[in-house]
Amino acid sequence: MLSVYSQGSRRWLVFAGCCVMSFVGSGLIVNTAGLYFDALGQDLGISRTAAAFPVSVRLIVSALAMLLFGRVFSRLNLRVALSVCVIVCTTAFLACAWFDSAWQFDAAFAVMGASYVVPVTLAPPVLLSMWFPTRFGTVMGIAGCLSGLGGAVFNPLVSHMITAYGWRTAYAATGVTVLLLLLPFAATVMERPSPRNAPDVQKSQTNIPDASLSDSQKKYRRHLAFGLLLLSMVLLQIASGINQHVPAHELAVGLTLGQASMVVSARMIGSAVGKSTLGLLLDGRRPSLVMGLYSVIGWIGWIGIWLATSASIAMGASLCAGVGQAILLTALPWTIRQVAGEGDYARPLSVITATGQATVAIATTVHGLMFDATGSYSLSLAGNVAWYLVASTALIAALHLCRSGHVEQ
């Protein structure tokens, strides 16, 4: 009885830690960067491209770090590694409060990229996959939901702090918040299951290979499925690259900074709803139909963001786009695990995610360049509508390819 209790309590402590990493990591570290673009441009006299470039640097470095840590994840002392990463990321945020040149932000965001990737991007899905093998979609959806709620909470707070106290104070407060909220969990509860406390696996969410297929056919299907997942990741991240520019887009069409932050918060709320419900449905319903439904909702949302000129319509469209964002943040990792099976999930996840990080890094700066060249984000948003539709189709095709070559367990 004691071992069962220990197993259950450890599992839920890890789950709580993953939720906090998502809530603070994605909600505060990742999703508030765009709120600083206007203030930095005005105070430091830099272009929109220069203001957005540190985000691209962070994403490129995080992609490289993801490839490295994905290979050595199984050998890391997680508590030590996560604690060091949180402290380093905090230091980088605090340093931003004292900078007065664009290159200094580039350097600090490079440090952030190397440090936030393990606790925020890699550890939560991998640990949840280990501790909850039969309910991976559900728990990952809940944890991902909290990243959306984190954005909904932190975006208006950071926006208010920038407006009332300045961007330097906002950066300093962000660093302190990251340290206080993440370090206790990183240092105490984040761990892999050991043979003694590993969860029992009665039924896996993955599939058994169909005996009618040859080894070469199975290998071909697997590689083609991973290729489609890479394509989906790249296109979804091209679309995602506009996210940091949404506040600036709303300002360009006449909204205030407060209204723009509420548009971003609406997307975060939609993302929370989308990820929590999508993860649950993936574990219990026909996945391809579920993914198709959420893809359509997200597609409609991006059309609305592109065309909206009023705060209320923009917030409604942003809410729909957030629901659809679950395709990237929940359905893609879930499908990667379907294709990868019970093996080393961290490696294929890290490769595909790193590709996506590099893509969004480039896309974030390209969207800024397009704004500087045209004076609006209309061309970028029109492209998003197309990329999102193709990416969703590729993801569903990868799942169908995987399922067509397998039989349910």
N, C-alpha and C positions, 0 to 999 in steps of 0.2 A: 504493500500500500504506500509506503514511504517513497519507493522508487517511482511509482506512478505519479504521486503528488509532485515529486521533484521534477519529473519530466514535464508535467503540465505547467508548473509554475515557471520553469526556465523558458519554455516555449512562448508563454505569453509575455514574459519580461522582454525577450528578444523582439517580439512583435511590437511591444510598446516603444522600445528603442528605435525600431525601424520607422514607426509612425512619427516620432519626434524628429528623426533625421529628415524625413520627407517634409514635415510641417515647417521646420525652420530652414532646412537646407534649400529646398526648392522655393519655398515661399518668400524667404528673405534674401538668401545669397544670390539666387539665380533670377528671380522674377521682378526685382525692383531696380535693376541696373538702368533700364530705359528712363526712369523718372529723373535721372541726373543729367540727361543729355542737354536739355535747354539751359539749365543753370550753369553747367560747365562751359557750354559754348559762350554764354554771355559774360561770365566772370573771367574766363581765361582767354577769350577771344579766339576760339578754335571752331572749325567747321563741324557740321553734323557727322561727317565721315570720321574726323579725328576723335570726336566724342564717343562714337560707337566702336572705334577700333579696339580699345582695351577689351571689350566683350569678345571680339573675335580672337584676340590673343589668348584670353582665358580659355576659350573653347578649343583652340588648336592645341594648347598645352595639355588640356584635360584629355583630349583624344589620344595624345602620345602617352600620357600617364595611364589611361585606361588600358592601352595595349600592354604596357609593362605590368601593371598590377593584376590584370586579368590572368597573366601567365603565372604569377607568383602568389595569387590570392590564397591558395590552399596552404601555403607555407608561412603566411604572415601571422604574427601574434596580434590578433585583431584589436584587443584593448589598447595595446601600446600604439599600434599604427594609427588607429582612429583618434586617439587622444592627441598624438603629435600633429595629425592633420588639422584637427580643430584649433589647436593653439596657433599653428602657422597661419591658418586662414584668418583668425582673429587679428593677428599681428598685421597682416596685409591691409585689412579694413581700417584699423587704427592709423596706419601710416598714410592712408589716402586723405585723412583729415588735414594733413600738413603739406600736401603737394601743391605746387603752383606751375607745373609743366606737364604737357601731355605725355611725354615719354615716361614720367614717373608712374603714371596710372598704367601704362603698358606693362611696366615691370611688376607692379603690385598685382595686377590681374593675372599675369603669368604665374606668380606664386599661388594665387587663389586657385588657378586651374589645376595646378599640380596637387593641391592639398584638399580641395573639396570633393574630388572625384571618387575617392574611396568611401568616405562616410555617406555621401549623398547619392551618388549614381550607381556604384557597384555593389556595396555591401547589402543594402536593403533587399533587392530582388534575389540575390544569391542566397542570403540567409533565410529569407522566407521560403524559397524553393527547398532548402534543406529541412527546415522545421515543419513545413506544412505541404508535403508533397502531393497530397490528394485534394487540397483546397487552395492551391496556389493562386488561382485567379481571384478568389474571394478576398484573401488577406492582402494580396498585392493591390487590389482595387481599393480596399479601405485605406491602406498606407498611402497610396497615390492620391486618394481623395483628400487626405490631410495636406498634401502639398498644394492642392488647389485652395483649400481653406486658408492655408498659410499666406498665399498670395492675396486672398481677399482681405485678410486681416492686416498684413504688413504694408500693402500698397498705399492705402489711405494714410496710415501712420507715418510712413516715410515721406509721402507727399506733403503732409502737414508739417513735418519737421523741416523739410527743405524750404517750404514757404515761410515758416515762422522763425526758424533759427539758422537756416543756411545749410548748404550741402556738406560743409565740413562737420558740423555737429551731427548730421544724419549719418555720415560714414562712421564717426566715432561710436555713436549709439548702436549702430548695426554690429560693430565688432564686439562690443560688450555683451550684446544680446546673444550673439552666436556662442560666445564662451560660456555664459551662464546657463544657457538652455541645452547645449549639445555635449559639453564636456562630462557632466555627471553620467550620462547614458553611455558615452563612448568608453569611459574608464571602468564601468562596472558591469553592464549587462550584455554587451554585444559579443556573442561567441557562437561558434559552430557547435552542432550536436556532436557529442562524443559517443563511442559505442555504447556507453552505459545509459546515456540519456537521449539517444537517437529516437525519433518518433517511429512508431510502427507504420509500415507501409503495407496496406492490404490491397489497395487498388491504385494504380498510377494513372495520372492524367495522360501519360504518353501512350503510344500504340505499339502493337506487336507487328513485326513485318509480315506481309502476306507471303506465304510459302510459294505461291504461284510465280513470284517474281524472281529473276536471277539476281545474283550479287551485283552484276554490272548495272542492271536496271534499277536496283535499290540505290546504288551509289549515284547514278545519274539523277534520279528523282530528288535525292537529298541535296546534291549540289545545285540543281535547278531551283529547288525551294529556297535554299540559302541565297541564291542570286536574286530571286524575286524579293526576298526580305531585305537585301541590301538596297535594291532599287526603291522599295517602299520607304525605307529609312531615309535615303538621300532626298527623295522628293518631299517627304513630310517635313524634313528639316529645312529644306529650302523655304517651304511655307512657314515653318516655325521661326525662321530668321527675322520675319517682320514683327514678331511679338514685342521685341524691345523697342520698336519704333511706333507701336500703336499709340502711346501717349502723345508723341510728336505729331502723328497723323491727325489725331483728334484736335490738337491745338491748331494745326494748319487749316482744318475745316471750320474753325470758329469756336470750339469748346474751350472752357477754362481748364487749368491744370487740375482743379478739384474734380471736374466732370470727367476729364481724361482718366484720372486715377480710378474713378468709379467704373468706367468702361473696362479697364483692366481688371478691377475687382469682379465685375460681372463674368468675365472670362474665367477667372479663378474659381468662382462659385460653380459655373457650368462645368469646369474641369473636375471639380470635386464630385459633383453629381454624376458626371459621366463615368469617371474612373471607378467609383464605388459600385454603381449599378452594372457597368459593363463587366467588371471582374466577376460579380456574382452570377450574371447571366452566362458568361463563358463556361462556368463550371456546371451549369444545369440545363442550358438550352442549346439549340443548333448554332454553333459558333459563326458560321458563314452568314446566316441571316441576321444575327445580332450585330456583327461587324458592318454589314450592309446598311442596317438601319442607322447606326451611329455615324457612319460615313456620310449619309445623306443629310443628317442634322448638321454636321460640321460644315459640309459644303454650302448649305443654305446660309449658315452663319458667316462664312467668309464673303459670300456675295453681299450680305447685309453690311458688313464692315466696310467693304469697298464703296458702296453706294450711299450709306447713311450720312446725313448732315445734321441731324438733331441728336441730342444726348439720349433721349429715351429709345429711339430706334437703334442707335449705336450700342446701347447697353443690352438690348434684346438680342441683337445680332451677335454681340460678343459672348453672351450667355450660350447661344447655340454653338458658336465656334469652340467654346470651352468644353461643351459636351462631346463634340467631335474630337477634341484633342486626346480623349481616352484611346483613340485608335493608335496614336503614337506611343502614349505612356503606359498603356495597359495591354492592348491587344498585341502589339509587336513583341514585347518581352514574353508574353504568354505563348505566342506562336513560335518564337525561337526555341522555347523549351519543348514544344511539341515536336519540332523537327530534330532538335539535339538529343532528345530522349533523356535517359537517366544518367548520362555521363557527366563530363565536366562542363556544366552549364556556364560557368564563369568565362570560359574561353570564347565560345561563339558569341555570347552576349557582349563581351568586351570588344571583339572585333567589329561587330555590326554597330554597336553603340559608338565606338571610336570613329567609325566612318561617318556616322550621323553628326557627331560633335564637330568634326572637321568641316563637314558640309555647312552646318549652321553658322560656324565661325566665319566662313567665307561669305555666306548669304547675308549675314547681319551687316557686314561692311558694304556689300554690293547694293543692298537696299538703301544704305546711306548715300552711296555714290549716285544711285538713280534719283534720289531726292534732290541732291545737289545739282544734278544735271537738268532735271525737269521741273523742280519746284513743288512736286507733290509725290505721294506714294501710290497714285492710281495705277501706274503700270505694274508695280510690284504686287499690288493686291489683285489685279486682274490675272497675273501669272499664278498667284496662289490658288485661285479657283480651279485652274487647269491642273496644277501639280497635285493638289489634294485629291482630285477625282482619280487620276491615274495611279497615285500611290495606294489608295484604298483598294482599287481593283487588283493591283499586284499583290497586296497582302492577302486578300481573299483567295487569289489564285494559288499562292504558296501554301495556304492551309488546305485547299482542295487537293493540291498535288500530294501533300503529305498524307492526307486521309485516304485518297484514292489508291495509294500503294500500301495501305495498312488495313487491318481489321480491328475493330474495337476490342479492347481487353475485357 
